[in-house]
């Protein structure tokens, strides 16, 4: 019997109560992406059935966007490496294991940031991007969790489509 979803396993140690849903979403995304990557070889990881984004793209984008959202939550601007990574997201050439390792590491950094976040700071204003769009620390962190979950779901659906096309040509 498989383990229940992460949110049903109790609190994530050290994460403030208001940020538990973010931690749960991120940790669930890792488990889901592990299953997706295990179901595809590297060639299928890059397939774009019907022109949709590949699983490789979703993995790379989820990793990069999580990093960027966490940077903004800290009140920092993006650095040159983050801007370069954003520009290169669509051209993922790494193997699935490497993409997955980068995703796991990104989630580990994000959960560490959640643990270090003072709940008193959650309502602090933050700005995103060159346009300095307004949000808050909690808005950024919640969006980081839901955005990661959204791309994980898209990766799952894409993998099912690719695997289904191979089984039912």
CNS distance restraints for C-alpha pairs under 8 A (distance, minus, plus):
assign (resid   4 and name CA) (resid   8 and name CA) 5.98 0.50 0.50
assign (resid   4 and name CA) (resid   9 and name CA) 6.69 0.50 0.50
assign (resid   5 and name CA) (resid   9 and name CA) 6.92 0.50 0.50
assign (resid   5 and name CA) (resid  28 and name CA) 6.80 0.50 0.50
assign (resid   6 and name CA) (resid  10 and name CA) 7.63 0.50 0.50
assign (resid   6 and name CA) (resid  24 and name CA) 5.62 0.50 0.50
assign (resid   6 and name CA) (resid  25 and name CA) 7.73 0.50 0.50
assign (resid   6 and name CA) (resid  27 and name CA) 6.76 0.50 0.50
assign (resid   6 and name CA) (resid  28 and name CA) 5.58 0.50 0.50
assign (resid   7 and name CA) (resid  11 and name CA) 7.65 0.50 0.50
assign (resid   7 and name CA) (resid  21 and name CA) 7.34 0.50 0.50
assign (resid   7 and name CA) (resid  24 and name CA) 5.19 0.50 0.50
assign (resid   7 and name CA) (resid  25 and name CA) 7.61 0.50 0.50
assign (resid   7 and name CA) (resid  28 and name CA) 7.91 0.50 0.50
assign (resid  11 and name CA) (resid  15 and name CA) 7.69 0.50 0.50
assign (resid  11 and name CA) (resid  17 and name CA) 7.92 0.50 0.50
assign (resid  11 and name CA) (resid  20 and name CA) 6.55 0.50 0.50
assign (resid  12 and name CA) (resid  20 and name CA) 6.64 0.50 0.50
assign (resid  12 and name CA) (resid  23 and name CA) 6.92 0.50 0.50
assign (resid  12 and name CA) (resid  24 and name CA) 7.41 0.50 0.50
assign (resid  14 and name CA) (resid 115 and name CA) 5.33 0.50 0.50
assign (resid  15 and name CA) (resid  19 and name CA) 6.38 0.50 0.50
assign (resid  15 and name CA) (resid  20 and name CA) 6.14 0.50 0.50
assign (resid  15 and name CA) (resid  23 and name CA) 7.46 0.50 0.50
assign (resid  15 and name CA) (resid 111 and name CA) 7.69 0.50 0.50
assign (resid  15 and name CA) (resid 114 and name CA) 5.88 0.50 0.50
assign (resid  15 and name CA) (resid 115 and name CA) 4.43 0.50 0.50
assign (resid  15 and name CA) (resid 116 and name CA) 7.87 0.50 0.50
assign (resid  16 and name CA) (resid  20 and name CA) 6.43 0.50 0.50
assign (resid  16 and name CA) (resid 114 and name CA) 7.37 0.50 0.50
assign (resid  16 and name CA) (resid 115 and name CA) 6.60 0.50 0.50
assign (resid  16 and name CA) (resid 117 and name CA) 7.68 0.50 0.50
assign (resid  16 and name CA) (resid 118 and name CA) 7.85 0.50 0.50
assign (resid  16 and name CA) (resid 119 and name CA) 6.73 0.50 0.50
assign (resid  18 and name CA) (resid 119 and name CA) 7.52 0.50 0.50
assign (resid  19 and name CA) (resid  23 and name CA) 6.50 0.50 0.50
assign (resid  19 and name CA) (resid 114 and name CA) 6.77 0.50 0.50
assign (resid  19 and name CA) (resid 141 and name CA) 7.84 0.50 0.50
assign (resid  19 and name CA) (resid 142 and name CA) 7.67 0.50 0.50
assign (resid  20 and name CA) (resid  24 and name CA) 6.05 0.50 0.50
assign (resid  21 and name CA) (resid  25 and name CA) 6.10 0.50 0.50
assign (resid  21 and name CA) (resid 142 and name CA) 7.85 0.50 0.50
assign (resid  21 and name CA) (resid 145 and name CA) 7.76 0.50 0.50
assign (resid  22 and name CA) (resid  26 and name CA) 6.22 0.50 0.50
assign (resid  22 and name CA) (resid 141 and name CA) 6.86 0.50 0.50
assign (resid  22 and name CA) (resid 142 and name CA) 5.74 0.50 0.50
assign (resid  22 and name CA) (resid 144 and name CA) 7.45 0.50 0.50
assign (resid  22 and name CA) (resid 145 and name CA) 4.77 0.50 0.50
assign (resid  22 and name CA) (resid 146 and name CA) 7.54 0.50 0.50
assign (resid  23 and name CA) (resid  27 and name CA) 6.09 0.50 0.50
assign (resid  23 and name CA) (resid 111 and name CA) 6.05 0.50 0.50
assign (resid  23 and name CA) (resid 114 and name CA) 7.43 0.50 0.50
assign (resid  23 and name CA) (resid 145 and name CA) 7.26 0.50 0.50
assign (resid  24 and name CA) (resid  28 and name CA) 5.98 0.50 0.50
assign (resid  25 and name CA) (resid  29 and name CA) 6.10 0.50 0.50
assign (resid  25 and name CA) (resid 145 and name CA) 5.46 0.50 0.50
assign (resid  25 and name CA) (resid 146 and name CA) 6.96 0.50 0.50
assign (resid  25 and name CA) (resid 148 and name CA) 7.66 0.50 0.50
assign (resid  25 and name CA) (resid 149 and name CA) 6.23 0.50 0.50
assign (resid  26 and name CA) (resid  30 and name CA) 6.55 0.50 0.50
assign (resid  26 and name CA) (resid 107 and name CA) 6.26 0.50 0.50
assign (resid  26 and name CA) (resid 111 and name CA) 7.85 0.50 0.50
assign (resid  26 and name CA) (resid 145 and name CA) 5.69 0.50 0.50
assign (resid  26 and name CA) (resid 148 and name CA) 6.76 0.50 0.50
assign (resid  26 and name CA) (resid 149 and name CA) 7.06 0.50 0.50
assign (resid  27 and name CA) (resid  31 and name CA) 6.64 0.50 0.50
assign (resid  27 and name CA) (resid 107 and name CA) 7.20 0.50 0.50
assign (resid  28 and name CA) (resid  32 and name CA) 6.16 0.50 0.50
assign (resid  29 and name CA) (resid  33 and name CA) 5.93 0.50 0.50
assign (resid  29 and name CA) (resid 148 and name CA) 6.94 0.50 0.50
assign (resid  29 and name CA) (resid 149 and name CA) 5.90 0.50 0.50
assign (resid  29 and name CA) (resid 152 and name CA) 5.97 0.50 0.50
assign (resid  30 and name CA) (resid  34 and name CA) 6.07 0.50 0.50
assign (resid  30 and name CA) (resid 103 and name CA) 7.41 0.50 0.50
assign (resid  30 and name CA) (resid 104 and name CA) 6.26 0.50 0.50
assign (resid  30 and name CA) (resid 107 and name CA) 7.59 0.50 0.50
assign (resid  31 and name CA) (resid  35 and name CA) 6.57 0.50 0.50
assign (resid  32 and name CA) (resid  36 and name CA) 6.35 0.50 0.50
assign (resid  32 and name CA) (resid 152 and name CA) 7.02 0.50 0.50
assign (resid  32 and name CA) (resid 156 and name CA) 7.63 0.50 0.50
assign (resid  33 and name CA) (resid  37 and name CA) 6.05 0.50 0.50
assign (resid  33 and name CA) (resid  59 and name CA) 7.78 0.50 0.50
assign (resid  33 and name CA) (resid 100 and name CA) 7.35 0.50 0.50
assign (resid  33 and name CA) (resid 152 and name CA) 6.44 0.50 0.50
assign (resid  33 and name CA) (resid 155 and name CA) 7.60 0.50 0.50
assign (resid  33 and name CA) (resid 156 and name CA) 7.58 0.50 0.50
assign (resid  34 and name CA) (resid  38 and name CA) 6.13 0.50 0.50
assign (resid  34 and name CA) (resid 100 and name CA) 7.05 0.50 0.50
assign (resid  35 and name CA) (resid  39 and name CA) 6.35 0.50 0.50
assign (resid  36 and name CA) (resid  40 and name CA) 6.81 0.50 0.50
assign (resid  36 and name CA) (resid 155 and name CA) 7.18 0.50 0.50
assign (resid  36 and name CA) (resid 156 and name CA) 6.04 0.50 0.50
assign (resid  36 and name CA) (resid 159 and name CA) 6.43 0.50 0.50
assign (resid  37 and name CA) (resid  41 and name CA) 7.55 0.50 0.50
assign (resid  37 and name CA) (resid  45 and name CA) 7.41 0.50 0.50
assign (resid  37 and name CA) (resid  96 and name CA) 6.16 0.50 0.50
assign (resid  37 and name CA) (resid  97 and name CA) 7.55 0.50 0.50
assign (resid  37 and name CA) (resid 100 and name CA) 7.42 0.50 0.50
assign (resid  39 and name CA) (resid 159 and name CA) 7.49 0.50 0.50
assign (resid  39 and name CA) (resid 163 and name CA) 7.95 0.50 0.50
assign (resid  40 and name CA) (resid  44 and name CA) 5.62 0.50 0.50
assign (resid  40 and name CA) (resid  45 and name CA) 5.79 0.50 0.50
assign (resid  40 and name CA) (resid 159 and name CA) 7.24 0.50 0.50
assign (resid  40 and name CA) (resid 163 and name CA) 7.81 0.50 0.50
assign (resid  41 and name CA) (resid  45 and name CA) 6.14 0.50 0.50
assign (resid  41 and name CA) (resid  96 and name CA) 7.47 0.50 0.50
assign (resid  42 and name CA) (resid  46 and name CA) 6.79 0.50 0.50
assign (resid  42 and name CA) (resid  95 and name CA) 5.80 0.50 0.50
assign (resid  42 and name CA) (resid  96 and name CA) 5.76 0.50 0.50
assign (resid  43 and name CA) (resid  47 and name CA) 6.79 0.50 0.50
assign (resid  44 and name CA) (resid 162 and name CA) 7.14 0.50 0.50
assign (resid  45 and name CA) (resid  54 and name CA) 6.49 0.50 0.50
assign (resid  45 and name CA) (resid  55 and name CA) 5.34 0.50 0.50
assign (resid  45 and name CA) (resid  56 and name CA) 5.45 0.50 0.50
assign (resid  45 and name CA) (resid  96 and name CA) 6.95 0.50 0.50
assign (resid  45 and name CA) (resid 159 and name CA) 7.76 0.50 0.50
assign (resid  46 and name CA) (resid  54 and name CA) 5.15 0.50 0.50
assign (resid  46 and name CA) (resid  55 and name CA) 6.32 0.50 0.50
assign (resid  46 and name CA) (resid  56 and name CA) 5.56 0.50 0.50
assign (resid  46 and name CA) (resid  57 and name CA) 7.66 0.50 0.50
assign (resid  47 and name CA) (resid  54 and name CA) 5.50 0.50 0.50
assign (resid  47 and name CA) (resid  55 and name CA) 7.57 0.50 0.50
assign (resid  47 and name CA) (resid 162 and name CA) 7.53 0.50 0.50
assign (resid  48 and name CA) (resid  52 and name CA) 5.12 0.50 0.50
assign (resid  48 and name CA) (resid  53 and name CA) 5.64 0.50 0.50
assign (resid  48 and name CA) (resid  54 and name CA) 4.93 0.50 0.50
assign (resid  49 and name CA) (resid  54 and name CA) 7.91 0.50 0.50
assign (resid  49 and name CA) (resid 158 and name CA) 7.68 0.50 0.50
assign (resid  49 and name CA) (resid 161 and name CA) 7.53 0.50 0.50
assign (resid  49 and name CA) (resid 162 and name CA) 6.89 0.50 0.50
assign (resid  53 and name CA) (resid  57 and name CA) 6.18 0.50 0.50
assign (resid  53 and name CA) (resid  58 and name CA) 7.08 0.50 0.50
assign (resid  54 and name CA) (resid  58 and name CA) 6.50 0.50 0.50
assign (resid  54 and name CA) (resid 155 and name CA) 7.39 0.50 0.50
assign (resid  54 and name CA) (resid 158 and name CA) 7.03 0.50 0.50
assign (resid  55 and name CA) (resid  59 and name CA) 6.23 0.50 0.50
assign (resid  55 and name CA) (resid 154 and name CA) 7.86 0.50 0.50
assign (resid  55 and name CA) (resid 155 and name CA) 4.86 0.50 0.50
assign (resid  55 and name CA) (resid 156 and name CA) 7.92 0.50 0.50
assign (resid  55 and name CA) (resid 158 and name CA) 6.47 0.50 0.50
assign (resid  55 and name CA) (resid 159 and name CA) 6.79 0.50 0.50
assign (resid  56 and name CA) (resid  60 and name CA) 6.17 0.50 0.50
assign (resid  56 and name CA) (resid  92 and name CA) 6.20 0.50 0.50
assign (resid  56 and name CA) (resid  96 and name CA) 7.23 0.50 0.50
assign (resid  56 and name CA) (resid  99 and name CA) 7.30 0.50 0.50
assign (resid  57 and name CA) (resid  61 and name CA) 5.80 0.50 0.50
assign (resid  57 and name CA) (resid  89 and name CA) 6.53 0.50 0.50
assign (resid  57 and name CA) (resid  90 and name CA) 5.85 0.50 0.50
assign (resid  57 and name CA) (resid  91 and name CA) 7.48 0.50 0.50
assign (resid  57 and name CA) (resid  92 and name CA) 6.26 0.50 0.50
assign (resid  58 and name CA) (resid  62 and name CA) 5.80 0.50 0.50
assign (resid  58 and name CA) (resid 151 and name CA) 5.58 0.50 0.50
assign (resid  58 and name CA) (resid 152 and name CA) 6.97 0.50 0.50
assign (resid  58 and name CA) (resid 154 and name CA) 7.31 0.50 0.50
assign (resid  58 and name CA) (resid 155 and name CA) 5.97 0.50 0.50
assign (resid  59 and name CA) (resid  63 and name CA) 6.23 0.50 0.50
assign (resid  59 and name CA) (resid  99 and name CA) 6.46 0.50 0.50
assign (resid  59 and name CA) (resid 100 and name CA) 7.08 0.50 0.50
assign (resid  59 and name CA) (resid 103 and name CA) 6.69 0.50 0.50
assign (resid  59 and name CA) (resid 151 and name CA) 7.62 0.50 0.50
assign (resid  59 and name CA) (resid 152 and name CA) 7.55 0.50 0.50
assign (resid  59 and name CA) (resid 155 and name CA) 7.58 0.50 0.50
assign (resid  60 and name CA) (resid  64 and name CA) 6.19 0.50 0.50
assign (resid  60 and name CA) (resid  89 and name CA) 6.04 0.50 0.50
assign (resid  60 and name CA) (resid  92 and name CA) 6.83 0.50 0.50
assign (resid  60 and name CA) (resid  99 and name CA) 6.52 0.50 0.50
assign (resid  60 and name CA) (resid 103 and name CA) 7.33 0.50 0.50
assign (resid  61 and name CA) (resid  65 and name CA) 5.81 0.50 0.50
assign (resid  61 and name CA) (resid  86 and name CA) 7.86 0.50 0.50
assign (resid  61 and name CA) (resid  89 and name CA) 5.90 0.50 0.50
assign (resid  61 and name CA) (resid 151 and name CA) 7.98 0.50 0.50
assign (resid  62 and name CA) (resid  66 and name CA) 5.96 0.50 0.50
assign (resid  62 and name CA) (resid 103 and name CA) 7.40 0.50 0.50
assign (resid  62 and name CA) (resid 147 and name CA) 7.49 0.50 0.50
assign (resid  62 and name CA) (resid 148 and name CA) 5.37 0.50 0.50
assign (resid  62 and name CA) (resid 151 and name CA) 6.29 0.50 0.50
assign (resid  62 and name CA) (resid 152 and name CA) 7.71 0.50 0.50
assign (resid  63 and name CA) (resid  67 and name CA) 6.40 0.50 0.50
assign (resid  63 and name CA) (resid 102 and name CA) 6.94 0.50 0.50
assign (resid  63 and name CA) (resid 103 and name CA) 5.06 0.50 0.50
assign (resid  63 and name CA) (resid 106 and name CA) 5.85 0.50 0.50
assign (resid  63 and name CA) (resid 107 and name CA) 7.69 0.50 0.50
assign (resid  64 and name CA) (resid  68 and name CA) 6.24 0.50 0.50
assign (resid  64 and name CA) (resid  82 and name CA) 7.55 0.50 0.50
assign (resid  64 and name CA) (resid  85 and name CA) 6.93 0.50 0.50
assign (resid  64 and name CA) (resid  86 and name CA) 6.71 0.50 0.50
assign (resid  64 and name CA) (resid  89 and name CA) 7.76 0.50 0.50
assign (resid  65 and name CA) (resid  69 and name CA) 5.98 0.50 0.50
assign (resid  65 and name CA) (resid 144 and name CA) 7.57 0.50 0.50
assign (resid  66 and name CA) (resid  70 and name CA) 6.11 0.50 0.50
assign (resid  66 and name CA) (resid 106 and name CA) 7.07 0.50 0.50
assign (resid  66 and name CA) (resid 107 and name CA) 7.68 0.50 0.50
assign (resid  66 and name CA) (resid 110 and name CA) 7.39 0.50 0.50
assign (resid  66 and name CA) (resid 144 and name CA) 5.60 0.50 0.50
assign (resid  66 and name CA) (resid 148 and name CA) 6.99 0.50 0.50
assign (resid  67 and name CA) (resid  71 and name CA) 6.17 0.50 0.50
assign (resid  67 and name CA) (resid 106 and name CA) 6.65 0.50 0.50
assign (resid  67 and name CA) (resid 110 and name CA) 7.48 0.50 0.50
assign (resid  68 and name CA) (resid  72 and name CA) 6.31 0.50 0.50
assign (resid  68 and name CA) (resid  78 and name CA) 6.77 0.50 0.50
assign (resid  68 and name CA) (resid  82 and name CA) 7.13 0.50 0.50
assign (resid  69 and name CA) (resid  73 and name CA) 6.17 0.50 0.50
assign (resid  69 and name CA) (resid 140 and name CA) 6.00 0.50 0.50
assign (resid  69 and name CA) (resid 141 and name CA) 7.09 0.50 0.50
assign (resid  69 and name CA) (resid 143 and name CA) 7.94 0.50 0.50
assign (resid  69 and name CA) (resid 144 and name CA) 6.04 0.50 0.50
assign (resid  70 and name CA) (resid  74 and name CA) 6.39 0.50 0.50
assign (resid  70 and name CA) (resid 110 and name CA) 6.70 0.50 0.50
assign (resid  70 and name CA) (resid 113 and name CA) 7.72 0.50 0.50
assign (resid  70 and name CA) (resid 140 and name CA) 7.23 0.50 0.50
assign (resid  70 and name CA) (resid 141 and name CA) 6.82 0.50 0.50
assign (resid  70 and name CA) (resid 144 and name CA) 7.38 0.50 0.50
assign (resid  71 and name CA) (resid  75 and name CA) 6.68 0.50 0.50
assign (resid  71 and name CA) (resid  76 and name CA) 5.58 0.50 0.50
assign (resid  71 and name CA) (resid  77 and name CA) 6.88 0.50 0.50
assign (resid  71 and name CA) (resid  78 and name CA) 6.81 0.50 0.50
assign (resid  72 and name CA) (resid  76 and name CA) 5.31 0.50 0.50
assign (resid  72 and name CA) (resid  77 and name CA) 6.33 0.50 0.50
assign (resid  72 and name CA) (resid  78 and name CA) 7.56 0.50 0.50
assign (resid  72 and name CA) (resid 126 and name CA) 6.87 0.50 0.50
assign (resid  72 and name CA) (resid 127 and name CA) 6.96 0.50 0.50
assign (resid  72 and name CA) (resid 128 and name CA) 6.32 0.50 0.50
assign (resid  72 and name CA) (resid 140 and name CA) 7.37 0.50 0.50
assign (resid  73 and name CA) (resid 126 and name CA) 6.63 0.50 0.50
assign (resid  73 and name CA) (resid 136 and name CA) 7.43 0.50 0.50
assign (resid  73 and name CA) (resid 137 and name CA) 4.91 0.50 0.50
assign (resid  73 and name CA) (resid 138 and name CA) 7.86 0.50 0.50
assign (resid  73 and name CA) (resid 140 and name CA) 5.78 0.50 0.50
assign (resid  73 and name CA) (resid 141 and name CA) 6.78 0.50 0.50
assign (resid  74 and name CA) (resid 137 and name CA) 7.55 0.50 0.50
assign (resid  75 and name CA) (resid 126 and name CA) 6.04 0.50 0.50
assign (resid  75 and name CA) (resid 127 and name CA) 7.49 0.50 0.50
assign (resid  77 and name CA) (resid 129 and name CA) 7.56 0.50 0.50
assign (resid  78 and name CA) (resid  82 and name CA) 5.92 0.50 0.50
assign (resid  78 and name CA) (resid  83 and name CA) 6.71 0.50 0.50
assign (resid  79 and name CA) (resid  83 and name CA) 6.42 0.50 0.50
assign (resid  80 and name CA) (resid  84 and name CA) 6.17 0.50 0.50
assign (resid  81 and name CA) (resid  85 and name CA) 6.10 0.50 0.50
assign (resid  82 and name CA) (resid  86 and name CA) 6.17 0.50 0.50
assign (resid  83 and name CA) (resid  87 and name CA) 6.34 0.50 0.50
assign (resid  84 and name CA) (resid  88 and name CA) 6.29 0.50 0.50
assign (resid  85 and name CA) (resid  89 and name CA) 6.10 0.50 0.50
assign (resid  88 and name CA) (resid  92 and name CA) 7.34 0.50 0.50
assign (resid  94 and name CA) (resid  98 and name CA) 5.97 0.50 0.50
assign (resid  94 and name CA) (resid  99 and name CA) 6.15 0.50 0.50
assign (resid  95 and name CA) (resid  99 and name CA) 6.31 0.50 0.50
assign (resid  96 and name CA) (resid 100 and name CA) 6.01 0.50 0.50
assign (resid  97 and name CA) (resid 101 and name CA) 6.05 0.50 0.50
assign (resid  98 and name CA) (resid 102 and name CA) 6.24 0.50 0.50
assign (resid  99 and name CA) (resid 103 and name CA) 6.22 0.50 0.50
assign (resid 100 and name CA) (resid 104 and name CA) 6.10 0.50 0.50
assign (resid 101 and name CA) (resid 105 and name CA) 6.16 0.50 0.50
assign (resid 102 and name CA) (resid 106 and name CA) 6.12 0.50 0.50
assign (resid 103 and name CA) (resid 107 and name CA) 6.23 0.50 0.50
assign (resid 104 and name CA) (resid 108 and name CA) 6.16 0.50 0.50
assign (resid 105 and name CA) (resid 109 and name CA) 6.24 0.50 0.50
assign (resid 106 and name CA) (resid 110 and name CA) 6.20 0.50 0.50
assign (resid 107 and name CA) (resid 111 and name CA) 6.07 0.50 0.50
assign (resid 108 and name CA) (resid 112 and name CA) 6.16 0.50 0.50
assign (resid 109 and name CA) (resid 113 and name CA) 6.22 0.50 0.50
assign (resid 110 and name CA) (resid 114 and name CA) 6.25 0.50 0.50
assign (resid 111 and name CA) (resid 115 and name CA) 6.26 0.50 0.50
assign (resid 112 and name CA) (resid 116 and name CA) 6.34 0.50 0.50
assign (resid 113 and name CA) (resid 117 and name CA) 6.12 0.50 0.50
assign (resid 117 and name CA) (resid 121 and name CA) 7.24 0.50 0.50
assign (resid 117 and name CA) (resid 122 and name CA) 7.89 0.50 0.50
assign (resid 118 and name CA) (resid 122 and name CA) 7.21 0.50 0.50
assign (resid 121 and name CA) (resid 137 and name CA) 7.04 0.50 0.50
assign (resid 122 and name CA) (resid 136 and name CA) 6.79 0.50 0.50
assign (resid 122 and name CA) (resid 137 and name CA) 4.92 0.50 0.50
assign (resid 122 and name CA) (resid 138 and name CA) 4.78 0.50 0.50
assign (resid 123 and name CA) (resid 136 and name CA) 5.56 0.50 0.50
assign (resid 123 and name CA) (resid 137 and name CA) 6.06 0.50 0.50
assign (resid 123 and name CA) (resid 138 and name CA) 6.34 0.50 0.50
assign (resid 124 and name CA) (resid 136 and name CA) 5.38 0.50 0.50
assign (resid 124 and name CA) (resid 137 and name CA) 5.80 0.50 0.50
assign (resid 125 and name CA) (resid 134 and name CA) 7.02 0.50 0.50
assign (resid 125 and name CA) (resid 135 and name CA) 5.82 0.50 0.50
assign (resid 125 and name CA) (resid 136 and name CA) 4.35 0.50 0.50
assign (resid 125 and name CA) (resid 137 and name CA) 6.55 0.50 0.50
assign (resid 126 and name CA) (resid 134 and name CA) 6.01 0.50 0.50
assign (resid 126 and name CA) (resid 135 and name CA) 5.20 0.50 0.50
assign (resid 126 and name CA) (resid 136 and name CA) 4.92 0.50 0.50
assign (resid 126 and name CA) (resid 137 and name CA) 6.28 0.50 0.50
assign (resid 127 and name CA) (resid 132 and name CA) 4.56 0.50 0.50
assign (resid 127 and name CA) (resid 133 and name CA) 5.12 0.50 0.50
assign (resid 127 and name CA) (resid 134 and name CA) 4.76 0.50 0.50
assign (resid 127 and name CA) (resid 135 and name CA) 5.98 0.50 0.50
assign (resid 127 and name CA) (resid 136 and name CA) 7.73 0.50 0.50
assign (resid 128 and name CA) (resid 132 and name CA) 4.80 0.50 0.50
assign (resid 128 and name CA) (resid 133 and name CA) 4.95 0.50 0.50
assign (resid 128 and name CA) (resid 134 and name CA) 6.62 0.50 0.50
assign (resid 128 and name CA) (resid 135 and name CA) 7.51 0.50 0.50
assign (resid 129 and name CA) (resid 133 and name CA) 6.75 0.50 0.50
assign (resid 135 and name CA) (resid 139 and name CA) 5.98 0.50 0.50
assign (resid 135 and name CA) (resid 140 and name CA) 6.92 0.50 0.50
assign (resid 136 and name CA) (resid 140 and name CA) 6.22 0.50 0.50
assign (resid 137 and name CA) (resid 141 and name CA) 6.23 0.50 0.50
assign (resid 138 and name CA) (resid 142 and name CA) 5.95 0.50 0.50
assign (resid 139 and name CA) (resid 143 and name CA) 6.02 0.50 0.50
assign (resid 140 and name CA) (resid 144 and name CA) 6.06 0.50 0.50
assign (resid 141 and name CA) (resid 145 and name CA) 6.51 0.50 0.50
assign (resid 142 and name CA) (resid 146 and name CA) 6.31 0.50 0.50
assign (resid 143 and name CA) (resid 147 and name CA) 5.65 0.50 0.50
assign (resid 144 and name CA) (resid 148 and name CA) 6.05 0.50 0.50
assign (resid 145 and name CA) (resid 149 and name CA) 6.20 0.50 0.50
assign (resid 146 and name CA) (resid 150 and name CA) 6.03 0.50 0.50
assign (resid 147 and name CA) (resid 151 and name CA) 6.38 0.50 0.50
assign (resid 148 and name CA) (resid 152 and name CA) 6.13 0.50 0.50
assign (resid 149 and name CA) (resid 153 and name CA) 6.16 0.50 0.50
assign (resid 150 and name CA) (resid 154 and name CA) 6.36 0.50 0.50
assign (resid 151 and name CA) (resid 155 and name CA) 6.10 0.50 0.50
assign (resid 152 and name CA) (resid 156 and name CA) 6.22 0.50 0.50
assign (resid 153 and name CA) (resid 157 and name CA) 6.23 0.50 0.50
assign (resid 154 and name CA) (resid 158 and name CA) 6.05 0.50 0.50
assign (resid 155 and name CA) (resid 159 and name CA) 6.04 0.50 0.50
assign (resid 156 and name CA) (resid 160 and name CA) 6.21 0.50 0.50
assign (resid 157 and name CA) (resid 161 and name CA) 6.20 0.50 0.50
assign (resid 158 and name CA) (resid 162 and name CA) 6.18 0.50 0.50
assign (resid 159 and name CA) (resid 163 and name CA) 6.00 0.50 0.50
assign (resid 160 and name CA) (resid 164 and name CA) 5.76 0.50 0.50
assign (resid 161 and name CA) (resid 165 and name CA) 6.01 0.50 0.50
assign (resid 162 and name CA) (resid 166 and name CA) 6.44 0.50 0.50
assign (resid 163 and name CA) (resid 167 and name CA) 6.31 0.50 0.50
assign (resid 164 and name CA) (resid 168 and name CA) 5.82 0.50 0.50
assign (resid 164 and name CA) (resid 169 and name CA) 7.95 0.50 0.50
assign (resid 165 and name CA) (resid 169 and name CA) 5.24 0.50 0.50
